[in-house]
Amino acid sequence: MEINLTLTAKTLQLAGQLDHSVTSGGILYIKNIPERTYLAVTPKQWILLKKFQVSHTVPAVLEAIIDERICPPLGEFYELILKAVKAHILVTPGYTVPIVGAVTWPLALKPQRMRYGLWALLFFGVILTLALQPKIPATIPDALASFGLMIATGLIGAALGASLIRGAGGEVYITHRWFIRAADICMLTPADQKVVLIAPIATYAACMGLLTWHKPEWSLFPLIGFIFVLRPILHGRMNHLFRVQAERRLSDSEHNFIFPSNRSSRARWKLLVLNLGNPTTWIEIGYGIVWTLLLAYFVGIVTHVPPWTMVFWKTEGPLLAIGILGALGILGAVYAAVEFYIFANGRTAHRRKKIRKLYRRWFGRGRLLTDENARLRAVLRCPLLRTLPPTSTHAIAKAFHAGEVGAWKTLHDFDQPVTEVSLILSGKVGVYRKLRSGRRVLHETLHEDDLVGLHAVSDQLHPQFLYRTMTPVVLLRMDRAVADELILSRVKPTALTNLVQKLPFLSHLSLCRNWHMQAVQRFAELSRIQDYKQGDVILQEGYYSENFFIIFEGEAQTTKGGKRRNVMRAGSFFGEIGLLQNSNATAQVTAREGARCLCIPRREFLRFVAHNYTVALELERVSSKRLGRPIFPLTPGNYRTI
C-alpha cells in the first residue's frame, strides 16, 4: 500500500457489501462480507468512514470534518484510513470481488440455551479432575489413545463453537486446509461471544474429567489441551473473554500502527500508559499468574508431588517464583531495549547528519567538485534554476565559475550595486535588512542550493539588502549582466519572489523543517506578502479570521484579554487555531515596527494542510502545545463559536 498516494490523491469509497456489529466496550466491528475482513472502530470513527459513502479523496474528507468540527486526532484519522483500506472497508471506485458464501453448517445452536449446560460441563470436568487426579500413560498405546482423544476433543470443541456462532446469526468459514475459522465471533453480541468462547474450554474439561474418572491413564493429553486452551498468551480464549466484557476496548486504529508517524516512541509510550490504566490489563496479568500456578498444580498432581504440601514449595516454589519474575523481567527489559533503540537511532541519525554538514562546511570544502557536470547538478538542485528549460540550465552551468569566501565576510553592502549573482554550493549566508531606525536585522539565512544577489529584484518595494557569510562558503558566481540575460529575462516576477525570497525563508523554519521541499514550495506560492504599519491590528481577539499568518519580517505583539503576552518575531506563525477549529481568534496580534507577514487565505490553507499530512501533524502538535490541550477532537466548551 502506497501511503502517500492513499492519503493525498487516491479516491476511495465504502465497499459495497458491509455489515456491522452492535457497539460493545466502546467499539463495533465492520465486516466486508465477500472478503471476510473485519475492522474494529468506535462509533465516531464509523461516522467518519461513512463520509466515504460517496467517493472522495482523503483530503476532501479531512477538510469536511474540520469544517464540521468532528475531526479526531490526526494520527488516529490517518491510521483509521490506512487500516480501513487494508481491510478493504474502503476501496477504489469500481473495485469488485466475487461473492463467496459461508459454509452451510449443518447444526445451529442458540448460545443462550447452551450457556448453563456448558458452564456445568466445565465445573463438572474440573471438579472430577481435581478429586480423582489424572495419571501419566503407562504404555505407548495409552499415550497414543490420550493424544488421539485430545485431537478429537479439540475438533468437537471447534465444531461446537461453529454451531453456536451459526445459531447466533454469524457465519462459519472453512479454509482450504479444512480448518474452521471462527472470525465471525466478533459480529455477535457480547453475551453470545462469551458462550462461544467457553465452548472449547468446557469440551476439554468434560473430556478430561470423564477420562480421569473412567481411564486416568488416558487423561494426560486432554489435560494438556485444557491448559493450552486456557493460555494467557498467544491469543488465548480467556484473554478474549476478558476483553469482551471490558468497559473500554481498543479500536484497530489505536494499536499495531501502520501509519509511519504513529510508530514513534511517544505513541508507543502513550499506548503503554493507556493499557496500564485499563483494568482489563491487570486482570489479564493476574490471570497469567493464576494460570501459571494452575499449571504448577497439575504438574504436581501428575508427578505425585501435590502443591499443597511443604515438600512441593520447598523444591519447586523458588523455581516457580524465579520463573514468573524472570519472565516478567525479561519482557520488561526487551520492551525497554527496543524503545531505547528506536529513540536513540532516530536522534543519532539526525545528529550525524548535522555533524556531517558542519564538517563539510568548515573543513570539507576542498573536496567539493566544481567541474561542469558538478555545476550542472547544482543548477538542477536550485528551486528557481531547475524551472528553466534544459538549454538554459546548461548555459547557466557553463557561465558559473567557482570561488571561496571565508567566514564573516561581506559579499554585498546596503548601498552598493549588486555586481554578481551566486549559487551556494556549501555554507551559510545571512541576508540582512535595515530598519527605519538604522538598526541592522537578520532577515533570513541562505543555505546550500540558494541564490545570492536577487533579493533586491524579487522585492522592489524594499530593495536594500546586505549579504554576509556566516561560515566559509563555496559559491558558483556569475556576472549580474549575464544573470539578467540567462535567468531574470526568463523568470516571472512572482516565481522570483516565491523561490528566491519566500522559499529559503520558509524551508528553515521549525514549522516547515520536516516538510517535503515540494510542500514548502507550494506553501510559498499560496502565500502573499502583506505590510503592516506600527500599531496595525493583524488579528483581532474574539473575531473570525480568514487568514493564516507567518511573520516574514519585523515583530508583532500578542495580547489576550487586554494583557500583554509575548512578542513574536520573524518565523513565528499564528491564526492556525481559529482556522483548524473553525472558531474565533483566541488572542490579538498587533504589528510593531516594520512588520510584514506571509498570509494564506483559510480555504487554501485548509486544502494545503489536508493534502500534506506531515504539515497537518506538525500544526496539530504546535497548536495543541499553545492551547495546553489537544486541538483535536473538539469537545463542547473548548472553542468559541463564531
PyMOL commands that set and color helices and strands:
alter all, ss='L'
color gray80, all
select helices_A, chain A and resi 3-8+43-53+58-67+74-86+111-132+140-167+183-187+190-214+216-218+220-229+237-244+252-254+260-262+265-276+279-302+310-315+317-362+365-367+372-381+385-387+390-399+455-458+480-486+488-490+493-507+517-526+576-581+602-611+613-627
alter helices_A, ss='H'
color red, helices_A
select strands_A, chain A and resi 11-14+18-20+28-32+37-41+56-57+90-91+173-174+180-181+401-405+410-412+420-426+429-434+440-446+451-452+466-469+473-479+528-532+537-539+547-553+555-560+563-569+573-574+588-591+595-601
alter strands_A, ss='S'
color yellow, strands_A
deselect
rebuild
show_as cartoon
